[in-house]
Amino acid sequence: MSEDARPSPPRAEVGRVLPSPLAELVAADPARAQDFALRVGPLYANFARQRYDRAALEGLFAAAESAGAVARLQALFDGEIVNVTEGRPALHTALRGDYSSSSVAHQAHAQALQARARMREIVAALEASDVTDIVSVGIGGSDLGPRLAADALSGAAPGRFRVHFLSNVDGHAALRILAGLDPARTAALLISKTFGTQETLLNGAVVRDWLGAHAADRLYAISANLERPAAAFGIPPERILPMWDWVGGRYSLWSAVGLPIALAIGMDRFEEFLAGAAEIDAHVLRTPLRQNLAAWHAATAVWNRNVLGYATQAVLAYDDRLKLLSNYLQQLVMESLGKSARLDGSAVEADTVPVWWGGVGTDTQHSFFQALHQGTSIVPGDFIGVVRRDAPYADNHRALHANLLAQTEAFANGQASDDPHRAYAGGRPSTTILLDALTPRSLGALLALYEHSVYLQSVYWGINAFDQFGVELGKQVASKLLPALAGEVEADDPVTRELIAQLRG
């Protein structure tokens, strides 16, 4: 099927499936709890509490096949131009493995290995120095992925370095981070694909000036524009690591952008992180859709958005080390799928991405779960749990598991009551994903799963998952307004003029 064709999910199934409560769907199909579950490496996922039956699920896979999902996956791995609006491949899979016979993919993987070898040299050199703290300066994809992985995998005891992340252009963020550090024992990484991102350049200048004389040998850069860091900050070539235009920012943590991760957990463990993602890559590329974990996850997302009409999606991690996962997935999913034009430029005829949000259990049970259980809007959830505990508190871990299981069961089954204020309708769909343990391998696998699910959803809808032009408009307007805020010109928009008057006091 051509890229501009319009496969549709099995809407005809709605009339049959929707009247059945989730508890009845499970009870009517004794094998459902096992058959609607998949295990791949360190990941186990159970879809039995989603509001579809076997026939509807078959229809979803048929729609994916009609959209050319298998061929589009191969095109992704082969380095074909899947980012059609910018004329680029999207070869983040080549950063962690070599699963294609394509010379384009082979070359990309070779470049990734060269960059990784240089990363190892930099990590070793810093480990041999008297540096104790690292400040990573970036924003968006240059920040969220490394920040999540470093926080999740650092462990309870401090590692060789304390890694701090500076993204927000608000000067208070820089002030708070730098206040507790010693410039004589701090190194900084400036991460920007174009090295033209306003927030990163401003924060980078703050950190450079704070480092003073130490900036001469403690400032590093990661960029696809290798000349800009040298020109703007005087960083020599040996301290500049490459990015490439065939890797989007939100897919770049597997590249040298992951240097903060390697500094936080060590280069060997960073390699394990890549290996976990590569394990999912191999599974997704080689496994038929009906046994393919990413295909199941994508089909579920399309069913919930287009057939059931759910406008939001929660991700709820029952492990405090994954508290940043929902922030990371907001960008990965919403920046990739927040599109209203198809690949051929025509309008998308169905809703695409829901609003992704979430938090960490059990904290969120005491905040927004009230709305999830008894509110008028149904919010599907991805519940993430970790089987093995690493903390020594067995009772706490058992209670955490009890809450994870209780919430998914209560979401699905609800509870009747003669008192309407104490009645729970149930019927809230959820997917449960379990990691054997929270390790670099399992986290890499989890993030790669979401990446491939996002891409397959884009195939259903015929949209480009790899551009993000919607991010640019606000930046362009902000650049034009800087002179107005300085009093040099007058803003065109009357409301903006009034607001500038208030801001200038």
N, C-alpha and C positions, 0 to 999 in steps of 0.2 A: 504494500500500500504506500502511496506517496506521502510525503511529509505533511502536505496540506489537506489530506483526507480527514474525515471527521468520524472516527469510531465513537460509539456512545456506550456508556455502561448499561447494564441490563435493567432499565427502568421498569420493564414489565414485571420484574420480580417483586416490586415494592408492595403491590396489593396483596400478595400471598404472604410475604415475610413479616411486614410491619405489624399486623394484628397479633402476632405470636410474641408473648413476653419472652425475654431472654431465658428465663428459667425453663419455659416450655420448650424452646429450641434445644436446650441442652438435654432436657429429660426425654425428648422425642428421638434423640440420636445418641444412644449409649456410648458409641465410640468417638463421639465428637471431641471430648476433652483430650484424647490422645491424637486423633487424626488431624485436629486443627492446631497442631503444635509441631515445631521444627527445632532441631538442634544443629548448629554449625559451630564447630570448634568450641570456644568457651562461652558461646551464647545459646540460650534456650528462649524461645518465644512461643507464647500460647495465645491464639486468636479465638478460642472457643467462646469468649464472651463478646464477640462482635455480632451485630444484628444482621447476619446473612446466613443462609443455609447453603448446602452443597451446590444446589443448582445455580443460585445467585453467584457463588464463588466461581463456578465454571464459566458463567457468563462474563465475569470480570477478566478472567484469564484469556478468554476468547477475544475480548475487546483489546487486550494488550497485544495479543498475537496479530490482530487485524491492523493495529497501529504500527506493526513492525518492530516490536520491542526487542526481539532477539537480534535482529540486524542492527538496530540502533545501539545496542550494547556493544556489539562487535565494532561498530564504527567509533564509539567512544574509546575503546581500548587500542584501536589501530591508529588513532591520531588523525582521523578524518575531521573535516571542518564541521564540528557540531555546534560551535558558537558562530552561527551564520551571520548574525548582525555585525560582528566584529571581524569575521573572516579568520577565525582561529580554531585550532583543536582545543580540547580540554583534557590534558594528559596528566592529571593528578595521580592516576593509577600508576603511571610510569615512575613516579617518585618512590614507590614502595615495592615494585616488582616488575618483571618482564614477562608478560603473558601474551604477547602478540608477535606474530611473524612480520609485522610491518617495520620497515626500516626507519620510519618516522618515530615509532614508539621505541625501537632499539636505541636510536640516537638520544632520545629524551632520557631514557633510563641511564645511558652512559654519562650524560651530563649530570644527572642527579647523583650518581655514585661519586663523580669527581667533587661535586660540591660537598657531599657528605664526608669525604676524606678531609677536605679543608675544615669542615666543622670540627672534626675530631682533633685536628691540630690546634685549633683555637681553644677548644675546651681544655686540652692538655696544658697549653701554655698558661691559661688563666688559673687552672688548678695548681700549677707550679708557682704562681705569683702570690702576693700577699693580699689579693682582692678577696673581700668577704661578701660583697653585695653587688648585684647586677640590677640595673634599671633598664627595662625594656620599654621603648617608646614606639608606639604604633597606635592604630585605631582600626576598628572593623575587623576584617579578616586577618590583619597583621597583629591583632591583639587578642580577640576572643578565643580562638583555638589554642594558642600557646598558654593563655591565662588559665583556661579550663584544665588542660592536661597537666600543667605544672602544679596547680592547686590539688588536683585529684590524686596525683601520683607521688607527691613529695613525702608523704608519710608523716608520722607524729614527731619524729626526731629531725632536727635541722640537718640538711644535707651540706655539701661542701660550700654552697652559696645560698644566700637568701636572695630570691628573685622577686623584684617589685615591678609592677606594670603601671605605666602612665599612658593614658589614652585621652582623657577629657581635656579639652583646651582650657577649661576653667583653671585659672592660676592657683586656686586653692588646692587642687589635686596635686600639682607639682610641689607646692609648699609643704603639704602634709607628708608626702613621700620623702622628700629630701631632708626634712627637718631632723630625722633620726639617723641620718647616714653621715659617713666620713668621706669626703671627696678623695682622700689619699688611699682609701681602700674600696673604691667603687669603680666599676666599669659600666658603660652604657652601650646599648644596642639601639640604633635608629632603624626602624623597619618600615619601608614604604615602597610599594611596587614602582610608582612613577617618581618618587622622591619630590612630588609636588603637592602632597597633601598638606593643607594649611595647618591642621591641628598638630601633625607630627613635626613639621618644620618649626613651629612656634615652641612646642615643648622641647624639641631637640636643641634649640638655641638656649632655652632656659637651663637645660642639663649641661650643655657644653660650657656655658658661662659659670655655672656652679662648680664644675670640675676644675676650672681654672687651668693651671699649668699641667694638671694630670690628664687633660683632654688629649694631649699630644700622643699618648700611647694607650689611652683607656677608652677610646671611642671607636665603635664598630658600626657597620651599616650592612643592611640586606636590602637589595633593590634590583629591579630589572633595568634601571637607568644607572649604569655603573659610573658614569662621569659626574652626575649631579652631586653625590656625597663628597667627592673629592673637591669639587668646585665650591660647594656651599659650606662645607664644614672642615675641609682640609684633611679628610680621612684618606690615608694612603691605600693603594690597590690591595695590598696584602691583608687589610682589615675590612675589605668589602666583599661580601658573599653575594652570589647571584640569585635572582628570581628570573622567571621567564614569562613571556606573554601567553604561553600555552598553559599557564596555571592561574586560575582565578584566585583572588585574595582569600575568599572564604574556604578555598580548598588547599591553601598554601602551607598549613602547619606541618605537612609531611616533608617540606623542603627546608632550606636553610632558615626560613621563617621560624622553624621549630628550634632554633638555637637556644632560646630561653628554656625550652623543655629539656634539652640536652644538658644545659647547665644546672637545672634544678634536680634532675634525676640521674645524670650520668649518660654518657654517650652509648654505652652498651644497652641500657634500658630504653633509650630512645630508639635503638635498632629493633628492640622487641616490640615497641609500639608500632613501628612500620610493619613488622612481620605480622602482627595481628590484623592490620588493615589488609595486607596482601592475602591473607587467608580468606577473607571475605571476598576480595576481588576474584580470586580463583573460583570460589563457589558461585558467585553471581554470573561469571562469564560462562561457566561450563555446565550449569545445572538447569534442566528444563524449568519453565516458569512455575509449574504446579508444585515443584519441590524447592523452589528458589525463595529464600527468606526475604530478600529485598523485594521480589515480585509480590509476595503475600502482603508485605507492609504497604507497598504502593497501592495495591488493589484495595486494601482496606481504607486507605486515605481517600481514594477516589470515590468509593462507595459512600463513605460518611459525608463527603463534601457534596457530591453531585446527586446522589440518589436520596440520601436522608436529609440533606440540606443543613448539616451542622456547620455553623459559621466560625467556631473556635475549636481549638485542640489543646489539651493540657498535657504536659509532660511532667511526671511526678516521680522524682528519684528518692528511693528509700535508702539513702546512704549519704551522710553529710558531705562526704568527699566529692559528691556529684552535684553540689549545690549550684554550680555555674552552668550545668548542662542545659537548662532551659534558656539561658541567655545565649549560649552558643547556637542552639537549634533555632532560636528566633531568627538569627541572621541567615543561617544555612538554608532554612526552608523558605522564609518569607522573602528574602532577597532573590532567591533562585526562582521561586514560583509566583511571585507577585507581579504577574504580567496580564495584560488585557489584549495583547496582539499576538496572533499566531505567527509561525515561522514565515508564512507567505505574506504577512502584513494585514491579513483580514482580522476582524474582531473575533475574540474568543466567544463562543456561544454558550459556554457553561461557566459557572463560578470556578475559579482556580483555588489558590491557597486560602485556607482558613487562618485566623489569627492564632499564632502559637504563643503560649505562655505557660507558666507553671512555677514550680518551686520544689522544695525538699520536704519529704515526710520525716517526722511527724508534725513539724511546725505548721505546715499548711492546713492540717486538719483542724487547727484552731483559728483559722482565718477564713479562707474562701471556700472551704469544703461545704459550709452551710449552703451556699448557692448551688454547688454541684449536686448535692443530695436533694434539695427541696426547691430549688429555683425553677422558673418556668422554661429556661433554655437548657437543652441537653448538651453537655460538653464531653465528647469522647476523651479518653485518657490513655496515654502510654505510661504504665507503671514500671519503674526500673528497680530491680532488687539485686542484692549481692548475696550469694549463698554462704560463702566462707567469711567469717569475721577475722579481722586483724587486730582489733582492740581486745583487751583481756577481759571485757565485761560480758560474760555469757548471758546473763539475765537481760541486759539491755538489748543484745542482738536478738534474743528470742522475742522480746516485746516488739522490736522493730518489724520482725517477720510477721508477728501476729497482726499488727496494724496494717501491713501491706496486704495480707490475705483478707482481713476483715473489710477493708475499704473496697477492694475489687468485688468481693461477694455482695456487700451491701449496695454498691452501685448497680450491680446486675439484678439482684433479687428484690431489693426494697423490703418494706415491711408494712403490712396492713394495720390499720388502727381505726377504732370508732371515733377517735379524736382526730379531726383533719390536721391539726397542728403537729401531731405526732405520727402522721402517716408518711411513708416514703414510697414514691411511685416505682422506684427501680427503673429497669430498662436503660440504664446508662452504660453504653458499651465501653469496653476497655481491652487493651492488649497488655499482657504481662511479659516483660523481658527480664530474664535472670542471667547475671554474669556469675560464672563459677566462683570467681574472686575478682577483686578490683586490682588488676595488674596492668602493666603497659600493653600486654598482648590483648587482654579483654577490652580495654578502653579503645585501643586502635580498631578492634573488630566492630565495636558498637558504633563508633563514629563513621566508619566506612559503610556500615549497614544503612545508616541514615542518608549518607551521600547517594548511594545507589537507589534507594527508595525515592529520593527527590528527583533524580534523573528519570526514573521510570514513570513517575507522575507527569513529568513534563512531556514524555512521549505520548501518554494518554491524551493530553490536552493540545499537543502540537505546538508547544511554546519553547522558547529558548531559556534553558535553566542557567545560562552562563554569562549573560550580560546583566547590567544593573544601572541602566540609564536613569531610573527613577531616583537614584542617589545623587545624581549630578546637578539637578535643577536647583536644589537648595544651596549647594555650594556656589553655583554661578551667581545666584542672587545675593548671597552673603558677600561675595567678593565685590560686587557693585555697591553694596551698602557701606562698606568700610569707609570710603571717603565721606559719605553722608554723616556717619557717626563722628567723624573727625571735624565736621563743620565745613568741609571744603566744597561740597555741593549739596543740592537739595534733592531728597528722594522724590521719585515720580508718584508713588502711591500715596494718596492723602492719609490713609490710616497709618501707614508706616511713618509719614512725616510727624503725625501727632505722637506716636510712640517714641520716636527719636527725641522729640522735644522733652518728653518725660524722662527718658534715660539720661539726657544731657543735663537735666535738673534745672 
